Amino acid sequence: MNVLLERPSEFVALLRINRPERLNALNYQTRVELAEHFRALTDDDSVRCIVITGDERAFMAGADVGEFAEATSADLTLSDMPALWEPIARCPKPVIAAVNGFALGGGCELAMHADIIIAGEGAKFGQPEIRVGVMPGGGGTQRLTRAVGKFKAMHMLLTGAHIPAPEAYAMGLVSEVVPDAEVLTHALAVADTIAAMPPLSARRIKEVVLAGADTSLQTGIMLERRAFDTLFDTEDQKEGARAFLEKRKPSFKGK
């Protein structure tokens, strides 16, 4: 299997890219397995947060060039790659990317599908597709520009540069930078924190942040207010308020 599923703690799922011999390069089978896992985890009520990682050398070192070197436009159209990204892009649950080593090309795009990116000090990010005569095809031109702005994105996209994690953090591409040996441990700790929160609130936050990013401020505020109002019909809102008043730890049920 190219993608391994683990359950390191209650309410948290961990997906490991498992192609170490190819620096976890993204091939078609890996895309299929990722899509299948995200569909299943979206429907699994016992999962409140998802962490995705690679290994100490690479989160994912781009696409598997050998697989598409002789491909035609028709081949790519028939493979329907966008449909394999959709279950990740549309996952309503919080997703954390735990990045060591290379996150290049499709690996950088996969990380940018996450809601939080925790990188090791030695991690490197980039969209080097131009170096092999193509361009990003998994949302790289769009998500990168939204994350870091036009001018930094264009520099990365047109030069294919590899950006060290501290620089990626300064650009706004990474949430946190931690020692390489602590990446996964820290990511799982953040996941546990999120998983202990009311899951409906987490879903609404993610939904409104993503939907509002491409709308006017006025529309985004309207979306936020309507989502805010709906949470007052949930059991978790009542539990959270009671726990606060009673000075105890709340127990959220996702209802």
Beta strands, then each sheet from edge to edge (+ up, - down):
strand 1: 3-9
strand 2: 12-17
strand 3: 49-53
strand 4: 58-61
strand 5: 95-99
strand 6: 102-104
strand 7: 116-120
strand 8: 124-126
strand 9: 163-164
strand 10: 176-178
sheet 1: 1+ 2- 3- 5- 7- 10-
sheet 2: 4+ 6+ 8+ 9-
end
